[in-house]
Amino acid sequence: MHYTQNPSPRRIEVDHGADRDDDPGMFRMLVTFDEQSDGRTVLTLRQLHPTRAQREATIGFGAVGYGVQTLDKLAAHLATRADSATVRPS
């Protein structure tokens, strides 16, 4: 995985695949964080594949389900951190 850009804390751009120029499975992944009017953040994960066939093969492999699992784990981790950071009266 190679981080290509990180112009702001609201966007992460990564080339995902083997660390070589001729990797046929390489694709770009974009993660954006957008604050909503209620103060919550919407995380969007996008995969950009060089061909339709590669995209379909990745979906067939289960990438969507694995992506959901990853985001669920991130949400659980962040919830744990938020709970531990909350100051509770004694």
ROSE-4610 file (N, C-alpha, C; in Angstrom, 1 decimal, always signed):
// ROSE-4610
residu = [M/M/M/H/H/H/Y/Y/Y/T/T/T/Q/Q/Q/N/N/N/P/P/P/S/S/S/P/P/P/R/R/R/R/R/R/I/I/I/E/E/E/V/V/V/D/D/D/H/H/H/G/G/G/A/A/A/D/D/D/R/R/R/D/D/D/D/D/D/D/D/D/P/P/P/G/G/G/M/M/M/F/F/F/R/R/R/M/M/M/L/L/L/V/V/V/T/T/T/F/F/F/D/D/D/E/E/E/Q/Q/Q/S/S/S/D/D/D/G/G/G/R/R/R/T/T/T/V/V/V/L/L/L/T/T/T/L/L/L/R/R/R/Q/Q/Q/L/L/L/H/H/H/P/P/P/T/T/T/R/R/R/A/A/A/Q/Q/Q/R/R/R/E/E/E/A/A/A/T/T/T/I/I/I/G/G/G/F/F/F/G/G/G/A/A/A/V/V/V/G/G/G/Y/Y/Y/G/G/G/V/V/V/Q/Q/Q/T/T/T/L/L/L/D/D/D/K/K/K/L/L/L/A/A/A/A/A/A/H/H/H/L/L/L/A/A/A/T/T/T/R/R/R/A/A/A/D/D/D/S/S/S/A/A/A/T/T/T/V/V/V/R/R/R/P/P/P/S/S/S]
num = [1/1/1/2/2/2/3/3/3/4/4/4/5/5/5/6/6/6/7/7/7/8/8/8/9/9/9/10/10/10/11/11/11/12/12/12/13/13/13/14/14/14/15/15/15/16/16/16/17/17/17/18/18/18/19/19/19/20/20/20/21/21/21/22/22/22/23/23/23/24/24/24/25/25/25/26/26/26/27/27/27/28/28/28/29/29/29/30/30/30/31/31/31/32/32/32/33/33/33/34/34/34/35/35/35/36/36/36/37/37/37/38/38/38/39/39/39/40/40/40/41/41/41/42/42/42/43/43/43/44/44/44/45/45/45/46/46/46/47/47/47/48/48/48/49/49/49/50/50/50/51/51/51/52/52/52/53/53/53/54/54/54/55/55/55/56/56/56/57/57/57/58/58/58/59/59/59/60/60/60/61/61/61/62/62/62/63/63/63/64/64/64/65/65/65/66/66/66/67/67/67/68/68/68/69/69/69/70/70/70/71/71/71/72/72/72/73/73/73/74/74/74/75/75/75/76/76/76/77/77/77/78/78/78/79/79/79/80/80/80/81/81/81/82/82/82/83/83/83/84/84/84/85/85/85/86/86/86/87/87/87/88/88/88/89/89/89/90/90/90]
x = [+0.9/+0.0/+0.9/+0.6/+1.4/+0.4/+0.7/-0.1/+0.3/-0.6/-0.3/-0.5/-1.5/-1.8/-2.4/-2.2/-2.9/-3.0/-3.7/-3.7/-4.4/-5.2/-5.9/-6.3/-6.7/-7.2/-8.5/-9.1/-10.4/-10.4/-9.2/-9.0/-7.7/-7.9/-6.7/-6.8/-5.6/-5.6/-4.4/-4.8/-3.8/-3.8/-2.7/-2.6/-2.5/-3.4/-3.5/-3.1/-2.1/-1.6/-0.2/+0.5/+1.9/+2.8/+3.9/+4.7/+5.6/+5.0/+5.7/+4.8/+5.5/+4.8/+3.9/+4.2/+3.5/+2.5/+2.0/+1.0/-0.3/-0.8/-2.1/-3.3/-3.1/-4.2/-4.3/-3.4/-3.3/-4.6/-5.1/-6.2/-6.0/-6.7/-6.6/-7.8/-7.5/-8.6/-8.6/-9.8/-10.0/-10.9/-10.5/-11.3/-11.5/-12.8/-13.1/-13.9/-13.7/-14.4/-15.1/-16.5/-17.3/-18.1/-17.9/-18.7/-20.1/-21.1/-22.5/-22.9/-24.1/-24.5/-24.8/-25.0/-25.3/-24.0/-22.8/-21.5/-21.0/-21.8/-21.3/-20.5/-19.7/-18.9/-19.3/-19.4/-19.7/-18.3/-18.0/-16.8/-17.2/-16.6/-16.9/-15.6/-15.7/-14.5/-14.8/-13.9/-14.1/-12.9/-13.2/-12.1/-12.2/-11.1/-11.0/-10.1/-10.8/-10.0/-9.7/-8.6/-8.3/-9.1/-9.8/-10.7/-12.0/-13.0/-14.3/-14.1/-13.3/-13.1/-12.4/-11.4/-10.8/-11.8/-12.6/-13.6/-14.5/-15.0/-16.0/-15.3/-14.1/-13.3/-13.2/-12.9/-12.7/-14.0/-15.1/-16.4/-16.7/-16.5/-16.7/-15.9/-14.7/-13.9/-14.4/-15.3/-15.9/-15.5/-14.9/-14.4/-15.4/-16.6/-17.7/-17.9/-18.1/-18.3/-17.1/-15.9/-14.7/-14.6/-15.0/-14.9/-15.9/-17.1/-18.1/-17.5/-16.9/-16.3/-15.3/-14.4/-13.4/-13.9/-15.0/-15.6/-16.3/-16.9/-17.6/-16.5/-15.4/-14.3/-13.8/-13.7/-13.2/-14.2/-15.5/-16.6/-16.5/-16.3/-16.3/-15.0/-13.9/-12.7/-12.9/-13.5/-13.7/-14.7/-15.7/-16.7/-16.0/-15.1/-14.4/-13.5/-12.8/-12.0/-12.8/-13.9/-14.8/-15.3/-15.7/-16.2/-15.1/-13.8/-12.8/-12.3/-12.6/-12.2/-13.3/-14.5/-15.5/-15.2/-15.3/-15.1/-16.4/-16.4/-17.6/-17.4/-18.5/-18.5/-18.3/-17.5/-17.3/-18.3]
y = [-1.2/+0.0/+1.2/+2.2/+3.4/+4.6/+5.5/+6.7/+7.7/+8.1/+9.0/+10.4/+10.7/+12.1/+12.1/+13.2/+13.4/+15.0/+15.6/+17.1/+17.7/+16.9/+17.5/+16.3/+16.6/+15.5/+14.9/+15.5/+15.1/+14.1/+13.8/+12.9/+12.1/+10.8/+9.9/+9.2/+9.2/+8.6/+7.6/+6.3/+5.2/+4.4/+4.0/+3.0/+1.7/+0.8/-0.5/-1.6/-2.4/-3.5/-3.8/-4.6/-4.9/-3.7/-3.6/-2.4/-2.5/-2.6/-2.6/-2.0/-1.4/-0.7/-1.6/-2.8/-3.7/-4.6/-4.2/-5.0/-5.0/-6.1/-6.0/-5.8/-6.1/-5.9/-4.5/-3.6/-2.3/-1.5/-0.8/+0.1/+1.2/+2.3/+3.5/+3.5/+3.8/+3.9/+5.3/+5.9/+7.2/+7.1/+7.8/+7.8/+9.3/+9.7/+11.1/+11.1/+12.2/+12.5/+13.8/+13.8/+15.0/+15.3/+16.4/+16.8/+17.2/+16.7/+17.1/+18.2/+18.8/+19.9/+19.5/+18.2/+17.8/+17.5/+17.7/+17.5/+16.1/+15.2/+13.8/+13.8/+12.8/+12.7/+11.5/+11.7/+10.7/+10.3/+9.0/+8.4/+7.7/+8.1/+7.4/+6.8/+5.5/+4.8/+4.4/+4.8/+4.5/+3.7/+2.8/+2.1/+2.4/+2.8/+3.2/+2.2/+1.4/+0.3/+0.7/+0.3/+0.7/+0.1/-1.0/-1.7/-2.1/-2.3/-2.8/-4.3/-5.0/-6.4/-6.6/-5.7/-5.8/-5.4/-4.4/-4.0/-5.1/-5.8/-6.9/-8.0/-8.3/-9.4/-9.1/-7.8/-7.4/-7.5/-7.1/-7.2/-8.7/-9.5/-10.9/-11.6/-11.1/-11.6/-11.3/-10.3/-10.0/-8.7/-7.8/-6.5/-5.7/-5.7/-4.8/-5.3/-6.6/-7.1/-6.9/-7.1/-6.9/-5.4/-4.5/-3.1/-2.7/-3.3/-3.0/-3.5/-4.7/-5.3/-4.3/-3.8/-2.9/-1.6/-1.0/+0.2/-0.1/-1.3/-1.6/-1.7/-2.3/-2.4/-1.0/-0.1/+1.2/+2.0/+1.8/+2.4/+1.9/+0.6/+0.1/+0.6/+0.7/+1.2/+2.7/+3.5/+4.9/+5.1/+4.2/+4.3/+4.0/+3.0/+2.7/+3.8/+4.5/+5.6/+6.8/+7.0/+8.1/+7.9/+6.6/+6.3/+6.5/+6.1/+6.3/+7.7/+8.5/+10.0/+10.8/+10.2/+11.0/+11.1/+12.2/+12.4/+12.2/+11.3/+10.9/+11.5/+12.0/+12.6/+11.4/+11.7/+10.6/+10.7]
z = [+0.0/+0.0/+0.0/-0.8/-1.0/-0.9/+0.1/+0.2/-0.8/-1.7/-2.8/-2.4/-1.6/-1.2/+0.2/+0.9/+2.1/+2.3/+1.4/+1.4/+2.6/+3.2/+4.4/+5.3/+6.5/+7.3/+6.9/+5.9/+5.4/+4.2/+3.8/+2.6/+2.7/+2.4/+2.3/+0.9/+0.3/-1.1/-1.0/-1.5/-1.4/-2.6/-3.1/-4.2/-3.4/-3.7/-3.0/-3.9/-3.4/-4.2/-3.8/-4.6/-4.4/-4.6/-4.0/-4.1/-5.4/-6.5/-7.8/-8.9/-9.9/-10.9/-11.8/-12.0/-12.9/-12.2/-11.0/-10.3/-11.0/-11.6/-12.3/-11.4/-10.1/-9.2/-8.5/-8.9/-8.2/-8.5/-7.5/-7.6/-6.6/-6.9/-6.0/-5.0/-3.8/-2.8/-2.2/-2.2/-1.6/-0.4/+0.7/+1.9/+2.2/+2.3/+2.6/+3.9/+4.6/+5.9/+5.7/+5.8/+5.6/+6.9/+7.4/+8.6/+8.2/+9.0/+8.7/+9.6/+9.3/+10.1/+11.6/+11.9/+13.3/+14.0/+13.4/+14.0/+13.8/+13.2/+12.9/+11.6/+11.4/+10.3/+9.4/+8.1/+7.2/+6.5/+6.6/+6.0/+4.7/+3.6/+2.3/+1.8/+1.5/+0.9/-0.5/-1.4/-2.8/-3.4/-4.2/-4.9/-6.4/-7.0/-8.4/-9.1/-9.9/-10.6/-12.1/-12.6/-14.0/-15.1/-14.8/-15.8/-15.1/-15.9/-15.4/-15.0/-15.7/-15.4/-14.0/-13.7/-12.4/-11.3/-11.5/-10.5/-10.2/-11.3/-11.1/-10.4/-10.7/-10.0/-8.5/-8.2/-6.8/-6.1/-6.7/-6.0/-5.8/-6.8/-6.7/-5.6/-5.3/-4.3/-2.9/-2.8/-1.6/-1.0/-1.8/-1.3/-0.6/-1.1/-0.5/+1.0/+1.2/+2.5/+3.4/+2.9/+3.7/+4.0/+3.1/+3.4/+4.5/+4.5/+5.6/+6.9/+6.9/+8.1/+8.7/+7.8/+8.2/+8.8/+8.2/+8.7/+10.0/+10.1/+11.4/+12.5/+12.2/+13.2/+13.6/+12.6/+12.9/+13.8/+13.5/+14.3/+15.7/+15.9/+17.3/+18.0/+17.3/+17.9/+18.3/+17.5/+17.8/+18.9/+19.0/+20.0/+21.4/+21.4/+22.6/+23.1/+22.1/+22.4/+22.9/+22.3/+22.7/+24.2/+24.4/+25.8/+26.8/+26.5/+27.5/+27.6/+26.7/+26.7/+27.5/+27.6/+28.3/+29.8/+30.3/+31.7/+32.5/+33.4/+34.2/+35.6/+36.1/+37.5/+38.5/+39.5/+40.5/+41.7]
